[in-house]
Amino acid sequence: MNEAYLEIVELDNGDIVLRPVNTNEDEHSEPLAVLTISDDTKAFLQSRYFDLAKCMFHAGIDFVYSEDFSDMSEEDIMDDFEAVTNISKTLH
């Protein structure tokens, strides 16, 4: 990815996105990542839910620029992605 400034923004629909900063205020860049935090979680965390989103995005960015990620082959990355997307949606 090219070096760029990123911003974390809460959209009108409540989603929180990580996207490149666009210098043209009339246009917005396509999000790199979208995070949806449930209303229950927002109520529990109150104003701190946005801090949670920032921490989650920062953790992702740190991972992408870490040695662990740079040492992975594209096949390993896709295997990890498939494993994560196949996880059951029910947590006990």
TIVO-2410 file (N, C-alpha, C; in nm, 3 decimals):
# residues 92
REC num residu      c1      c2      c3 atome chaine
REC   1      M   0.085  -0.116   0.000     N      A
REC   1      M   0.000   0.000   0.000    CA      A
REC   1      M   0.089   0.123   0.000     C      A
REC   2      N   0.052   0.223  -0.076     N      A
REC   2      N   0.127   0.347  -0.078    CA      A
REC   2      N   0.119   0.416   0.057     C      A
REC   3      E   0.225   0.491   0.087     N      A
REC   3      E   0.223   0.567   0.212    CA      A
REC   3      E   0.116   0.675   0.201     C      A
REC   4      A   0.027   0.678   0.296     N      A
REC   4      A  -0.082   0.776   0.294    CA      A
REC   4      A  -0.127   0.799   0.437     C      A
REC   5      Y  -0.191   0.910   0.456     N      A
REC   5      Y  -0.252   0.936   0.586    CA      A
REC   5      Y  -0.386   0.867   0.590     C      A
REC   6      L  -0.416   0.808   0.704     N      A
REC   6      L  -0.542   0.737   0.722    CA      A
REC   6      L  -0.625   0.810   0.827     C      A
REC   7      E  -0.757   0.794   0.817     N      A
REC   7      E  -0.845   0.851   0.917    CA      A
REC   7      E  -0.945   0.745   0.960     C      A
REC   8      I  -0.989   0.759   1.084     N      A
REC   8      I  -1.093   0.673   1.138    CA      A
REC   8      I  -1.215   0.762   1.158     C      A
REC   9      V  -1.325   0.724   1.093     N      A
REC   9      V  -1.443   0.810   1.089    CA      A
REC   9      V  -1.567   0.728   1.119     C      A
REC  10      E  -1.659   0.785   1.195     N      A
REC  10      E  -1.789   0.722   1.215    CA      A
REC  10      E  -1.884   0.777   1.111     C      A
REC  11      L  -1.943   0.688   1.033     N      A
REC  11      L  -2.037   0.727   0.928    CA      A
REC  11      L  -2.176   0.752   0.986     C      A
REC  12      D  -2.262   0.813   0.907     N      A
REC  12      D  -2.399   0.843   0.949    CA      A
REC  12      D  -2.476   0.717   0.989     C      A
REC  13      N  -2.442   0.602   0.926     N      A
REC  13      N  -2.512   0.477   0.958    CA      A
REC  13      N  -2.458   0.408   1.084     C      A
REC  14      G  -2.357   0.469   1.148     N      A
REC  14      G  -2.300   0.413   1.271    CA      A
REC  14      G  -2.177   0.329   1.251     C      A
REC  15      D  -2.148   0.288   1.126     N      A
REC  15      D  -2.026   0.212   1.100    CA      A
REC  15      D  -1.905   0.302   1.123     C      A
REC  16      I  -1.796   0.242   1.166     N      A
REC  16      I  -1.671   0.314   1.183    CA      A
REC  16      I  -1.576   0.258   1.079     C      A
REC  17      V  -1.515   0.348   1.002     N      A
REC  17      V  -1.432   0.304   0.890    CA      A
REC  17      V  -1.291   0.359   0.902     C      A
REC  18      L  -1.199   0.282   0.846     N      A
REC  18      L  -1.061   0.325   0.828    CA      A
REC  18      L  -1.046   0.351   0.679     C      A
REC  19      R  -1.005   0.474   0.646     N      A
REC  19      R  -0.994   0.509   0.504    CA      A
REC  19      R  -0.881   0.609   0.484     C      A
REC  20      P  -0.830   0.616   0.360     N      A
REC  20      P  -0.730   0.718   0.331    CA      A
REC  20      P  -0.792   0.857   0.342     C      A
REC  21      V  -0.713   0.951   0.389     N      A
REC  21      V  -0.760   1.090   0.396    CA      A
REC  21      V  -0.768   1.143   0.254     C      A
REC  22      N  -0.879   1.205   0.223     N      A
REC  22      N  -0.897   1.265   0.092    CA      A
REC  22      N  -0.892   1.416   0.109     C      A
REC  23      T  -0.809   1.481   0.030     N      A
REC  23      T  -0.796   1.626   0.042    CA      A
REC  23      T  -0.916   1.700  -0.013     C      A
REC  24      N  -0.996   1.637  -0.097     N      A
REC  24      N  -1.117   1.697  -0.151    CA      A
REC  24      N  -1.232   1.662  -0.056     C      A
REC  25      E  -1.281   1.760   0.018     N      A
REC  25      E  -1.382   1.734   0.120    CA      A
REC  25      E  -1.516   1.689   0.062     C      A
REC  26      D  -1.538   1.711  -0.068     N      A
REC  26      D  -1.663   1.669  -0.130    CA      A
REC  26      D  -1.663   1.520  -0.165     C      A
REC  27      E  -1.545   1.458  -0.167     N      A
REC  27      E  -1.533   1.316  -0.200    CA      A
REC  27      E  -1.473   1.242  -0.081     C      A
REC  28      H  -1.510   1.117  -0.067     N      A
REC  28      H  -1.454   1.034   0.039    CA      A
REC  28      H  -1.397   0.909  -0.023     C      A
REC  29      S  -1.285   0.866   0.029     N      A
REC  29      S  -1.218   0.747  -0.022    CA      A
REC  29      S  -1.294   0.621   0.018     C      A
REC  30      E  -1.275   0.517  -0.059     N      A
REC  30      E  -1.331   0.385  -0.027    CA      A
REC  30      E  -1.267   0.336   0.102     C      A
REC  31      P  -1.347   0.287   0.197     N      A
REC  31      P  -1.290   0.238   0.323    CA      A
REC  31      P  -1.198   0.119   0.302     C      A
REC  32      L  -1.091   0.114   0.380     N      A
REC  32      L  -1.002  -0.002   0.381    CA      A
REC  32      L  -1.059  -0.110   0.472     C      A
REC  33      A  -1.130  -0.066   0.575     N      A
REC  33      A  -1.192  -0.159   0.670    CA      A
REC  33      A  -1.315  -0.092   0.730     C      A
REC  34      V  -1.414  -0.174   0.761     N      A
REC  34      V  -1.539  -0.126   0.820    CA      A
REC  34      V  -1.564  -0.204   0.948     C      A
REC  35      L  -1.597  -0.133   1.054     N      A
REC  35      L  -1.626  -0.194   1.183    CA      A
REC  35      L  -1.767  -0.153   1.225     C      A
REC  36      T  -1.848  -0.251   1.257     N      A
REC  36      T  -1.982  -0.225   1.308    CA      A
REC  36      T  -1.986  -0.268   1.453     C      A
REC  37      I  -2.017  -0.174   1.540     N      A
REC  37      I  -2.028  -0.203   1.683    CA      A
REC  37      I  -2.175  -0.200   1.719     C      A
REC  38      S  -2.222  -0.304   1.784     N      A
REC  38      S  -2.364  -0.314   1.815    CA      A
REC  38      S  -2.410  -0.202   1.908     C      A
REC  39      D  -2.537  -0.173   1.902     N      A
REC  39      D  -2.595  -0.070   1.989    CA      A
REC  39      D  -2.578  -0.107   2.136     C      A
REC  40      D  -2.591  -0.236   2.168     N      A
REC  40      D  -2.572  -0.280   2.307    CA      A
REC  40      D  -2.430  -0.252   2.355     C      A
REC  41      T  -2.333  -0.279   2.269     N      A
REC  41      T  -2.194  -0.255   2.305    CA      A
REC  41      T  -2.167  -0.105   2.319     C      A
REC  42      K  -2.224  -0.027   2.227     N      A
REC  42      K  -2.208   0.119   2.236    CA      A
REC  42      K  -2.268   0.170   2.367     C      A
REC  43      A  -2.384   0.118   2.405     N      A
REC  43      A  -2.448   0.161   2.529    CA      A
REC  43      A  -2.362   0.123   2.650     C      A
REC  44      F  -2.304   0.004   2.645     N      A
REC  44      F  -2.220  -0.042   2.755    CA      A
REC  44      F  -2.092   0.042   2.767     C      A
REC  45      L  -2.028   0.069   2.652     N      A
REC  45      L  -1.902   0.142   2.653    CA      A
REC  45      L  -1.920   0.293   2.658     C      A
REC  46      Q  -2.042   0.338   2.632     N      A
REC  46      Q  -2.074   0.481   2.624    CA      A
REC  46      Q  -1.982   0.548   2.522     C      A
REC  47      S  -1.916   0.655   2.555     N      A
REC  47      S  -1.835   0.727   2.456    CA      A
REC  47      S  -1.703   0.655   2.425     C      A
REC  48      R  -1.672   0.549   2.497     N      A
REC  48      R  -1.544   0.479   2.478    CA      A
REC  48      R  -1.548   0.380   2.361     C      A
REC  49      Y  -1.665   0.359   2.299     N      A
REC  49      Y  -1.672   0.265   2.187    CA      A
REC  49      Y  -1.581   0.308   2.071     C      A
REC  50      F  -1.565   0.439   2.054     N      A
REC  50      F  -1.479   0.488   1.946    CA      A
REC  50      F  -1.333   0.457   1.978     C      A
REC  51      D  -1.296   0.462   2.105     N      A
REC  51      D  -1.160   0.423   2.146    CA      A
REC  51      D  -1.136   0.275   2.116     C      A
REC  52      L  -1.238   0.193   2.137     N      A
REC  52      L  -1.228   0.051   2.103    CA      A
REC  52      L  -1.200   0.034   1.955     C      A
REC  53      A  -1.273   0.106   1.872     N      A
REC  53      A  -1.254   0.098   1.727    CA      A
REC  53      A  -1.112   0.140   1.688     C      A
REC  54      K  -1.063   0.249   1.748     N      A
REC  54      K  -0.928   0.295   1.717    CA      A
REC  54      K  -0.825   0.188   1.754     C      A
REC  55      C  -0.841   0.126   1.870     N      A
REC  55      C  -0.748   0.020   1.912    CA      A
REC  55      C  -0.751  -0.098   1.815     C      A
REC  56      M  -0.869  -0.134   1.770     N      A
REC  56      M  -0.881  -0.248   1.678    CA      A
REC  56      M  -0.814  -0.216   1.544     C      A
REC  57      F  -0.837  -0.097   1.491     N      A
REC  57      F  -0.774  -0.060   1.365    CA      A
REC  57      F  -0.622  -0.050   1.382     C      A
REC  58      H  -0.574   0.008   1.491     N      A
REC  58      H  -0.431   0.018   1.514    CA      A
REC  58      H  -0.367  -0.120   1.525     C      A
REC  59      A  -0.434  -0.213   1.590     N      A
REC  59      A  -0.381  -0.349   1.600    CA      A
REC  59      A  -0.367  -0.412   1.461     C      A
REC  60      G  -0.465  -0.390   1.376     N      A
REC  60      G  -0.458  -0.442   1.240    CA      A
REC  60      G  -0.344  -0.381   1.161     C      A
REC  61      I  -0.327  -0.250   1.172     N      A
REC  61      I  -0.218  -0.182   1.102    CA      A
REC  61      I  -0.083  -0.231   1.155     C      A
REC  62      D  -0.071  -0.243   1.286     N      A
REC  62      D   0.054  -0.294   1.344    CA      A
REC  62      D   0.086  -0.433   1.291     C      A
REC  63      F  -0.015  -0.518   1.279     N      A
REC  63      F   0.007  -0.654   1.229    CA      A
REC  63      F   0.055  -0.651   1.084     C      A
REC  64      V  -0.009  -0.569   1.000     N      A
REC  64      V   0.027  -0.564   0.858    CA      A
REC  64      V   0.171  -0.519   0.840     C      A
REC  65      Y   0.218  -0.430   0.927     N      A
REC  65      Y   0.355  -0.382   0.914    CA      A
REC  65      Y   0.455  -0.457   1.002     C      A
REC  66      S   0.411  -0.566   1.064     N      A
REC  66      S   0.499  -0.644   1.150    CA      A
REC  66      S   0.579  -0.745   1.068     C      A
REC  67      E   0.683  -0.799   1.130     N      A
REC  67      E   0.763  -0.902   1.065    CA      A
REC  67      E   0.681  -1.028   1.043     C      A
REC  68      D   0.588  -1.058   1.134     N      A
REC  68      D   0.505  -1.178   1.120    CA      A
REC  68      D   0.429  -1.175   0.988     C      A
REC  69      F   0.376  -1.060   0.952     N      A
REC  69      F   0.298  -1.048   0.829    CA      A
REC  69      F   0.389  -1.049   0.707     C      A
REC  70      S   0.499  -0.976   0.714     N      A
REC  70      S   0.588  -0.966   0.597    CA      A
REC  70      S   0.654  -1.100   0.564     C      A
REC  71      D   0.666  -1.190   0.662     N      A
REC  71      D   0.725  -1.321   0.639    CA      A
REC  71      D   0.625  -1.421   0.582     C      A
REC  72      M   0.497  -1.383   0.579     N      A
REC  72      M   0.394  -1.477   0.533    CA      A
REC  72      M   0.382  -1.472   0.381     C      A
REC  73      S   0.361  -1.590   0.323     N      A
REC  73      S   0.335  -1.595   0.180    CA      A
REC  73      S   0.189  -1.561   0.155     C      A
REC  74      E   0.157  -1.529   0.031     N      A
REC  74      E   0.018  -1.498  -0.003    CA      A
REC  74      E  -0.073  -1.618   0.028     C      A
REC  75      E  -0.022  -1.738   0.008     N      A
REC  75      E  -0.099  -1.859   0.037    CA      A
REC  75      E  -0.128  -1.870   0.187     C      A
REC  76      D  -0.028  -1.840   0.270     N      A
REC  76      D  -0.048  -1.843   0.415    CA      A
REC  76      D  -0.151  -1.740   0.459     C      A
REC  77      I  -0.146  -1.622   0.400     N      A
REC  77      I  -0.242  -1.517   0.434    CA      A
REC  77      I  -0.383  -1.561   0.398     C      A
REC  78      M  -0.399  -1.620   0.279     N      A
REC  78      M  -0.532  -1.666   0.237    CA      A
REC  78      M  -0.581  -1.781   0.325     C      A
REC  79      D  -0.490  -1.871   0.365     N      A
REC  79      D  -0.529  -1.980   0.455    CA      A
REC  79      D  -0.577  -1.925   0.589     C      A
REC  80      D  -0.506  -1.825   0.643     N      A
REC  80      D  -0.549  -1.762   0.768    CA      A
REC  80      D  -0.683  -1.693   0.751     C      A
REC  81      F  -0.702  -1.625   0.639     N      A
REC  81      F  -0.828  -1.555   0.613    CA      A
REC  81      F  -0.943  -1.655   0.607     C      A
REC  82      E  -0.923  -1.765   0.536     N      A
REC  82      E  -1.027  -1.867   0.525    CA      A
REC  82      E  -1.058  -1.928   0.661     C      A
REC  83      A  -0.957  -1.950   0.742     N      A
REC  83      A  -0.978  -2.007   0.875    CA      A
REC  83      A  -1.061  -1.913   0.961     C      A
REC  84      V  -1.031  -1.785   0.955     N      A
REC  84      V  -1.104  -1.686   1.035    CA      A
REC  84      V  -1.247  -1.673   0.987     C      A
REC  85      T  -1.269  -1.672   0.856     N      A
REC  85      T  -1.405  -1.654   0.804    CA      A
REC  85      T  -1.490  -1.777   0.822     C      A
REC  86      N  -1.431  -1.892   0.852     N      A
REC  86      N  -1.508  -2.014   0.875    CA      A
REC  86      N  -1.538  -2.039   1.022     C      A
REC  87      I  -1.496  -1.946   1.107     N      A
REC  87      I  -1.523  -1.961   1.251    CA      A
REC  87      I  -1.673  -1.945   1.276     C      A
REC  88      S  -1.724  -2.027   1.363     N      A
REC  88      S  -1.865  -2.017   1.398    CA      A
REC  88      S  -1.896  -1.879   1.453     C      A
REC  89      K  -2.011  -1.829   1.421     N      A
REC  89      K  -2.053  -1.696   1.467    CA      A
REC  89      K  -2.105  -1.699   1.610     C      A
REC  90      T  -2.119  -1.816   1.670     N      A
REC  90      T  -2.171  -1.827   1.805    CA      A
REC  90      T  -2.056  -1.845   1.903     C      A
REC  91      L  -2.048  -1.755   2.000     N      A
REC  91      L  -1.945  -1.765   2.103    CA      A
REC  91      L  -2.011  -1.809   2.232     C      A
REC  92      H  -1.947  -1.899   2.304     N      A
REC  92      H  -2.002  -1.949   2.430    CA      A
REC  92      H  -1.912  -1.913   2.545     C      A
***
